[in-house]
Amino acid sequence: MTHDAHIAIVGAGIGGLTAALCFHHLGYRVDVFEQSPELKEVGAGIQISPNGQRVFEKLGLDQRLKEQGLQAQAIQLMNHAPSRAVARLDLSKSRAQGGYYLFHRADLLTVLVDACSDAGVPIHLGQSIDGPTSLQQHNFDLIVGADGLHSNFRKLLNPHSRAFFTGQIAWRSVVENVIAQPAEAHVHMGPHRHIVTYPIREGRDLNVVCIKEQADWSDEGWNHPDDPSILKREFGDFSGLLPVFDRVHSLHKWGLFRHPVADTWAEGNVAIMGDAAHPTLPFLAQGAVMAIEDAWVLAACFHRDGVGGLQAYQSIRMPRVSRVLAAANSNAWKYHLANPIVRGLAHSALGAGSRIAPARLVRQFDWIYAHDVTQDVT
Ligand SMILES: Cc1cc2nc3c(=O)[nH]c(=O)nc-3n(C[C@H](O)[C@H](O)[C@H](O)COP(=O)(O)OP(=O)(O)OC[C@H]3O[C@@H](n4cnc5c(N)ncnc54)[C@H](O)[C@@H]3O)c2cc1C
């Protein structure tokens, strides 16, 4: 494909900005269009596993990111009450190279925005793009819809696909790390609910996400303020986290929405990626990482075969993304086991696995973390 090609990316989220940098890395001219008048991420953390870091390494961003992130040593599964460790995934025993990092979203976004600025990739703010016709006058050779969960581009390529409520709501906050949680992600599992905590910003702050099953929810945004006292009402039995709840001054609530993996990821010179193609429940911390992987493969396929490579992009990504989504979905019920006997048995089995074969426990995730997506397109 000629390097003269001009690429439009719609959406300046983690996926869209990474895609812009991947195309730039391969020598293309890129413009990014973002509907928001300013670039800012919500006040929340994000975990980027080694399979995502691999793309950042290729883009030369790994050092800058490592300075902003905290390297996680383990993922610990906890029982909610009494609060105790059930199993520990020791990340040093994983075969994946590159590190598993914990970021504040704003810090990760800043690194990507700065990299675009250094590369001379313009990000046009306050530009809401409904579809390819909005960009017709520019004659772009490729238009990428990285416009997230409620993507206009997905709806154009997949007219019957609708986002649906998953029956789960979540609250998020970033508080002072009063429990001195080490550089580990903790998943506190309780009946019909779970809480994820991990430190960010050199361990000073703690990212807290509390998830609960609930039958209905109408609004799709994820920025609704809520009264912090709700946490003690809904999660008061998560005894180890009461000192954390006491520190929550700002709390946001939202419903978890999803849509099925899109059937059509590309048509003509238009492609979709990230949450626009396949939103992932936050139970495996892979939604943004899958967007980052998409970005590399999309750029590499286009570089190899032009728009003719877009079908290969979908064929390469679809099986991996579908498997990751299925694994994330199955974590939802594993974390929320309600029957005390079943929960006790499941936790005992996990604990035994963690003690007897710790390397085996973490290596069952090698297919996710040790995968090198930069080798997927030859
Ligand atoms: C609680 C929670 C925790 C999570 N934790 C993790 C984690 O630890 N690790 C992980 O990998 N993933 C995690 N995820 C998932 C992750 O946040 C998403 O998968 C990821 O942000 C998707 O990136 P994206 O770029 O595809 O979409 P988005 O981040 O949604 O970006 C889309 C962008 O497109 C813009 N846009 C939309 N419409 C238009 C339009 N018409 N015109 C122009 N611009 C438009 C939006 O304003 C936005 O900037 C989590 C998700 C949740 C809900």
The ligand as an SDF file (V2000), in Angstrom:
LIG
                    3D

 53 58  0  0  0  0  0  0  0  0999 V2000
  -15.2700   -0.1610   35.1230 C   0  0  0  0  0  0  0  0  0  0  0  0
  -14.4500   -0.4600   33.9190 C   0  0  0  0  0  0  0  0  0  0  0  0
  -13.1610   -0.8470   34.1310 C   0  0  0  0  0  0  0  0  0  0  0  0
  -12.3630   -1.1950   33.0320 C   0  0  0  0  0  0  0  0  0  0  0  0
  -11.0920   -1.5960   33.2680 N   0  0  0  0  0  0  0  0  0  0  0  0
  -10.3210   -1.9620   32.2320 C   0  0  0  0  0  0  0  0  0  0  0  0
   -8.9820   -2.3930   32.4430 C   0  0  0  0  0  0  0  0  0  0  0  0
   -8.4960   -2.4090   33.5790 O   0  0  0  0  0  0  0  0  0  0  0  0
   -8.2430   -2.7780   31.3630 N   0  0  0  0  0  0  0  0  0  0  0  0
   -8.7630   -2.7430   30.0910 C   0  0  0  0  0  0  0  0  0  0  0  0
   -8.0530   -3.1290   29.1600 O   0  0  0  0  0  0  0  0  0  0  0  0
  -10.0340   -2.3250   29.8520 N   0  0  0  0  0  0  0  0  0  0  0  0
  -10.8130   -1.9310   30.8830 C   0  0  0  0  0  0  0  0  0  0  0  0
  -12.0830   -1.4960   30.6660 N   0  0  0  0  0  0  0  0  0  0  0  0
  -12.6010   -1.4100   29.2790 C   0  0  0  0  0  0  0  0  0  0  0  0
  -12.0890   -0.1660   28.5750 C   0  0  0  0  0  0  0  0  0  0  0  0
  -12.3500    0.9980   29.3210 O   0  0  0  0  0  0  0  0  0  0  0  0
  -12.7370   -0.0180   27.1850 C   0  0  0  0  0  0  0  0  0  0  0  0
  -12.7680   -1.2570   26.5500 O   0  0  0  0  0  0  0  0  0  0  0  0
  -11.9070    0.9510   26.3430 C   0  0  0  0  0  0  0  0  0  0  0  0
  -11.9080    2.2330   26.9290 O   0  0  0  0  0  0  0  0  0  0  0  0
  -12.4540    1.0180   24.9110 C   0  0  0  0  0  0  0  0  0  0  0  0
  -11.6540    1.9360   24.1870 O   0  0  0  0  0  0  0  0  0  0  0  0
  -12.1790    2.5410   22.8160 P   0  0  0  0  0  0  0  0  0  0  0  0
  -11.1130    3.4890   22.3780 O   0  0  0  0  0  0  0  0  0  0  0  0
  -12.6010    1.4600   21.9000 O   0  0  0  0  0  0  0  0  0  0  0  0
  -13.5070    3.3310   23.1810 O   0  0  0  0  0  0  0  0  0  0  0  0
  -13.7050    4.5980   24.1340 P   0  0  0  0  0  0  0  0  0  0  0  0
  -12.6950    4.6500   25.2150 O   0  0  0  0  0  0  0  0  0  0  0  0
  -15.1350    4.5720   24.5360 O   0  0  0  0  0  0  0  0  0  0  0  0
  -13.4420    5.8450   23.1830 O   0  0  0  0  0  0  0  0  0  0  0  0
  -14.3550    6.2150   22.1770 C   0  0  0  0  0  0  0  0  0  0  0  0
  -14.1060    7.6760   21.8350 C   0  0  0  0  0  0  0  0  0  0  0  0
  -14.8970    8.0030   20.7000 O   0  0  0  0  0  0  0  0  0  0  0  0
  -15.5050    9.2740   20.9180 C   0  0  0  0  0  0  0  0  0  0  0  0
  -16.7110    9.3310   20.0960 N   0  0  0  0  0  0  0  0  0  0  0  0
  -17.8660    8.6400   20.2450 C   0  0  0  0  0  0  0  0  0  0  0  0
  -18.7540    8.9750   19.2980 N   0  0  0  0  0  0  0  0  0  0  0  0
  -18.1310    9.8820   18.4900 C   0  0  0  0  0  0  0  0  0  0  0  0
  -18.5350   10.6060   17.3410 C   0  0  0  0  0  0  0  0  0  0  0  0
  -19.7750   10.4800   16.8300 N   0  0  0  0  0  0  0  0  0  0  0  0
  -17.6560   11.4500   16.7630 N   0  0  0  0  0  0  0  0  0  0  0  0
  -16.3950   11.6210   17.2760 C   0  0  0  0  0  0  0  0  0  0  0  0
  -15.9790   10.9540   18.3940 N   0  0  0  0  0  0  0  0  0  0  0  0
  -16.8330   10.1000   19.0020 C   0  0  0  0  0  0  0  0  0  0  0  0
  -15.7840    9.2810   22.4170 C   0  0  0  0  0  0  0  0  0  0  0  0
  -15.9880   10.5960   22.9070 O   0  0  0  0  0  0  0  0  0  0  0  0
  -14.5220    8.6290   22.9630 C   0  0  0  0  0  0  0  0  0  0  0  0
  -13.5060    9.5870   23.1670 O   0  0  0  0  0  0  0  0  0  0  0  0
  -12.9000   -1.1320   31.7250 C   0  0  0  0  0  0  0  0  0  0  0  0
  -14.2070   -0.7100   31.5170 C   0  0  0  0  0  0  0  0  0  0  0  0
  -14.9870   -0.3740   32.6070 C   0  0  0  0  0  0  0  0  0  0  0  0
  -16.4060    0.0470   32.3690 C   0  0  0  0  0  0  0  0  0  0  0  0
  1  2  1  0
  2  3  1  0
  2 52  2  0
  3  4  2  0
  4  5  1  0
  4 50  1  0
  5  6  2  0
  6  7  1  0
  6 13  1  0
  7  8  2  0
  7  9  1  0
  9 10  1  0
 10 11  2  0
 10 12  1  0
 12 13  2  0
 13 14  1  0
 14 15  1  0
 14 50  1  0
 15 16  1  0
 16 17  1  0
 16 18  1  0
 18 19  1  0
 18 20  1  0
 20 21  1  0
 20 22  1  0
 22 23  1  0
 23 24  1  0
 24 25  2  0
 24 26  1  0
 24 27  1  0
 27 28  1  0
 28 29  2  0
 28 30  1  0
 28 31  1  0
 31 32  1  0
 32 33  1  0
 33 34  1  0
 33 48  1  0
 34 35  1  0
 35 36  1  0
 35 46  1  0
 36 37  1  0
 36 45  1  0
 37 38  2  0
 38 39  1  0
 39 40  1  0
 39 45  2  0
 40 41  1  0
 40 42  2  0
 42 43  1  0
 43 44  2  0
 44 45  1  0
 46 47  1  0
 46 48  1  0
 48 49  1  0
 50 51  2  0
 51 52  1  0
 52 53  1  0
M  END
$$$$
